[in-house]
Amino acid sequence: MVSTDLTGSPDGSDHVLLSELDEQGVLLLTYNRPERNNGWTIELEEAYFGALIEAANDPAVRAIVVTGAGRSFCPGLDMKALQESAAGGTPLANRRRWPMTTARFIPKPVIAAVNGAAAGIGLIQMMSCDLRFASTTSKFTTAFARRGLPAENSLSWLLPRLVGTGNAMDLLLSARVVAADEALSMGLVNKLFEPDELVPAALTYARDLAVNCSPFAMSTIKQQVHADLERGAEESRLQAIVTVAMHSDSPDFEEGVMSFTERRQPQFAGYDAELKLNQAWYR
């Protein structure tokens, strides 16, 4: 890693989020509350979503990997914050300014490297990423039904599209704990790695995207996939014709063809999304 972006004490001991950008343009974001197993707080939320927005607007960033420090990814809302919310009857949503699925709106690849427990809000963050790599020791649960809550933050929309309605109903209604091998078999995660291999594997995958794939094309592909979840097949086909025509006139298409014919690594320009907070995201 060639640059480190931290806010807090110089040694990084009190940073709730660590941010490192390497020479290939891969940004590694690490939830850094290992003493609380990376339990979710408003402070972590602000740091993480703020870092995602900054990454979207930084042409030097081409792909993003998200993981947790210590033995856990994120087991959900920090219990202290959960108890305060339950006792006060004041939803944490009243204190939020970011949508909990912010990663879905970032027009760059976001890869979750799930190194341990992912539950509740932690599971939502994992599900909001474009790809989910996990360690063989990871465990997953929706958790909400066992806390007296319904599915939050469009999880009831995301899960059926990834694992099918039957599996989604199982995971949401029972809120049971799912081990890594079952998560892989139902499509909850894309790949499994031994714990020590997880983050290096995710970074290697992200670097391949950063070096060999057009940031402009990846941004458009991500938008296409999300938009097509709401479209019919014919509407998707017609929209793709327009989108391909737009890209066919871009410098990235010319560079993609030339680098292929010349048998060299492509030199794609970085992508600046000019993404700003949009309150309409909450609708």
N, C-alpha and C positions, 0 to 999 in steps of 0.2 A: 504494500500500500504506500503510495507516495504522498498522500495528503490526509490529514486528519482534521475533522471539523467537530470540535467539542465545545460545549458551553458549561461552565462550572469551574471547579477547582482544577489547577494545572495537571494534577496526576490522574484526573478522570474518575476519581473515586465516588463523586456524588452526581455523576451524569446519569440521567435516566435513559438516555439514548446515546449510543456511540455511532459515529458516522465516518467512514473511511472510503476515499475514492482512489482507485488504482489507475495505472497508466493507460489501461485499455478502456477506461470509461465505465467500469463497474463500481457501483456504489454499494457498500456493505453497511446496512443499518442493523444495529444490535440493541434489542431491549436490554437495559442494564440495571435491573433491580434483582440481582440473584439472591440477595438476602430475603426477598419476598417472593422468590420463584417467578419474578417478572410479573407480579400481579398488576393489573391494569389500574391506572389512576388518571385523573384529568391532566396532571403534569406530563405523564408519559404520552397521553393522547395528543396534547398540544405539540410536544416535541416531534413525535412520529409523523403526524399528518403535516406539520409545518415542513419537515424535512422532505416529505414526498412532493409537496408543492414546489419547493426549491429545486428539487431534482428534475421535475417536469420542465422547469424554466431554464435549466442549465444545459447548454448544448454539449458540455463536456461529459455529461452523464448519459450513458447509452443503455444501461440495464441496471436493475436494482435487485439485491438479495437481502432478505429480511430474516433475522434469526434472533435467538435469545441467549443471554449470558447464563452460564451455569448449567443446571440440569433440566431446565424447563423452558418452553417456548413462551407461553402465556396461559396460565390456568384460569383466566377470567378476571373479573373485577376483584381488586384487592379486598379481602374480607373486611378490613376496617372501613373502607369506603362503602361497602355493601351494607354493613351494619348501620352506619350513619344514615344512609339513604332510607333503609327500612324503618328506622326509629323516627326519622324526621318526616317521613311521608313526602319528601321532595325528590322527584325524579332527577337523576344526574343529567338527563337530557336538557334540563333547564339551564345548565351551566356550559353546554357544549356549543361550539360554533362550527364544527366540522361534521360532515356525514361519516358514520362509522365505516362505510364502505369506500372511503376515499381512494384506496389503491385501485379500484376498478376504473376510476376516472383519470388516472395517470397515463398519459399516452406513450408510455415506455414499458418494456417488459418488467414485471415485478414477480420475483420468485421467492416463495417462502421456503426456508430451510428449517423445518420443524424438528428441533433437537430434543423435545420432551413433551410434557403435557400441553395440550391445546384444548381449552374448554371455554364455553360461553363466549365472551367478547374475544378471547384469544382464538377460538375456532372461527369466528366471523372474520377476523383479520387474515387468518390463513386462507379461508374460502374466497376472500376478496382479491387475493393474488392470482396472477395468471397461471402459474404453475406451482405445484406443491411437492417438494421433496421432503422426505422424513427419515429419521433414524429408525432403526429396527426396534428401538426401545420406546418409541413414542406411543402415546395413548391419547384418545380423543373422546370428547363427549359434548353434546349440545348443552347439557346441564339445566336448561331453563325450566323444564317441567318439574324438576326436583327442587326448584327454588320458588315455586308458585308463580312462575312467569310464562307467558307465551313466547313463541319464537320472535326474536328481535332482529331489527335492522336487515330486513329482506332475506333472512336465512331460510325462510319458508319458500322463497323464490329461487334462491341459489341451489339449495340441496337437491330438489327434484331434478334440476337440469344437469347435475353432475352425477348423481348416483341413482336416479330413477325415483318414482313416486313411492314405491314400496319401501325401499331402503330409507328414503327421507322420513316417511312416517315412523318407521322403526326408530331411527335416531332421535327424532323430535319427541315422540310420545314417551318412549322409555327413558330417554336421556342416559342410556347405559354407556359404560366405558367400552370403547372399541380399541383393540390392539392394532399394532402397525400392519400385520399381515392381512387382517380382515379389511382394514382401511384401504389397502392397496387393491384387494380383490373387488371391492365395490366401487372403486374409482374415486374415493375420497382424496387419495394422494396419487401422484403420478409415478414416483419412483421411491425405493427404499435403499438406504445405505447404512453401513455400520456407523456407529456414532462418530468415530474419529474421521470418517471419510465424508460425512455429510456436507459440511460447509465447503471444504475444498471442491467437492463434486459440483455443488451449486455454483460456486464461483467459476469453475472451468466451463460449465454450460453457459453461464452468463457472458463470459469472455468470448466464447464462440459467436454469440449473437452480436456482441459489441464490435467485434473485429470484422465479421463477414456479412452482416445483414444491414440493410439500409434502415437507419432510424426513422426516416420519413415513411417507408413502407411498413415497418413494424407498427408505427403509430396508427396508420390507416387500417391495417389488419385487425388490430385490437378494437378499433371503433367498429369495423365491419362485423366482427364476431358478436359484440354486445348488441349492436343494432339489429342483427339478423335473428336474434332470439325473439324479437317481436314482429318479424316480417314473415311473409309467406315466401316460398321458394322462388316464384316468378318475380316478385318484387325485389328479392335479393339479387337475382340474375340481372335484372335491368339496371339496378343501382351499381352493380359491379362493372357493367359496361362503361358507365360514366366515370367511375373511379379509376378504372384501368386507363382510360383515355387521358385522364388528368395526369397520372403517373408516367404515361408513355412520353409525355412532353417535359419530364423533369430531368435535372442533371443526374439524379441517382440512377435512373434507368439507363442513361447513356454510360455511366460509370460501371454499372452492373454488367452490361453487355461487353464493354471494352475489357474489363478486368478478367472476364471469363475467357474471351478469345485470346487475350494476351497471357493467360495463365499466371496471373499475379493476384496479390491480395487487393481487394477493392479499397478505395479511399473515399468513403462516403462522408459527407458533411454531417456535423452534429445537428441535433434538432432542438429548437427552442419552442416550447408549446405556448408560451405567453398565457399560461393557465392562471386564473384568478379565482378566489373564493366566490362561489355563486350560491346565494341563498336558495335558489330554485332547486338545488340538489336535495333539499330536505323534503320536497314534495313527493 
